[in-house]
């Protein structure tokens, strides 16, 4: 089997490009997007501070050398890989972290936590962090675009998080191109075949896959430094050979350096899977016409037309907040009742609400037809039918937050402020207070982080 038939040549070129691309060669707009991803993922981690599982896990971890901040517990520092793991788990918990709209991955979740932990521990510059986030994000998305899994059966957090963490760390540690490729290919052997349906069924282990992948990324760098590596063919062997992914090897270097993955990222205001966001928007629009809550008994059925991936999100009786965030019946019923899908309506109390349970049971899923091309490939419509025969109809062809309907920086920052102030009341209140117009990329990252968190 030739190297080209496994994609090894393309991976080598990608590693060389990432190694040799300085910050100045990255367009300012892409650097800015990386900053928004950094802020968004940090704020999404803070949003999970009150989750009991996060608190219990934090208490069980060995402290080690206090090198990097645990965002859900102000003032607590742990050994860098432990802090990064916790921050990645927390950032994923409330389904508020950013992701990529064209490929199935949340690259920021895999690269931001290890990058900020490493930078804090090693007193690296803010510019080094932005560079590592941009380039590692690019690497992850190119791998995810090159290897695709039939039916999206494998969860991206389980597969791609070791790669993202190892790449970000390798860039921050200034590995050679050969060593960075070794880190990338070795990291792929630590991916986990996590089933996508675990989230729909409420298996909380899904929430830790990104964190354990980040931990594997740190260990990968240790192994590579000790001369313990995989093969140049490891990605092919694991992804295609074992997991059955289909590969288009030319994708990994297509328009490299001129097309940036961050231009296709999305941000979230709704605290649930992005695949449901068009349905959320359609439901929120219907809320304006929705009768009073006491008339829920008059609803005969609610038909929700969604794209094929969302059809799998069909659990009518979610058992916990994770499965609720992956349940179209629950998400739509919640948005119809409350007019929003923010984190405060995905609680156990609301999950067990009697009226909500009635409404949820009346949701029926069907395929949205005709199938539309990107960016309308995740369209949704909702028809609410009442016992007296009248109907309400709402539709959203493409949810806000993606590249075709992006949130502004001001909207992203307002989201971050709303989440951060719960633990960090000194967090700057807006873009002007953050002083984003005159950021100094030469400043050390710990100072930048400390100013955000009001740590002195």
Secondary structure, DSSP 4 states (H G I P E B T S, - for coil): --SGGGTHHHHHHHHHHHHH--GGGS-HHHHHHHHHHHHHHHHHHHTTTT-HHHHHHHHHS---S--EE-TTSTT-EE-HHHHHHHHHHHHHHTT-S-EESSSS--HHHHHHHHHHHHHHHHT-BHHHHHHHHHHHHHHHHHHHHHEE-GGG-B-HHHHHHHHHHHHHHHHHTT--HHHHHHHHHHHGGG----BTHHHHTT-GGGGGHHHHHHHHHHHHHHHHHTT----TTHHIIIIIIIT--EE-GGGGTTTBTTB-GGGGEE--SSSS-GGGHHHHHHHHHHHTTPPPGGGGGGEEEEEEEE-HHHHT---SS--SHHHHHT-HHHHHHHHHHHS---GGGSSHHHHT-HHHHHHHHTEEEEE-SS---TTSTT-EEEEEEETTS-EEEEEESS-TTSTTSPPPHHHHHHHHHHHHTTT-TTS-SSHHHHTGGG--TTSBHHHHHHHHHT--
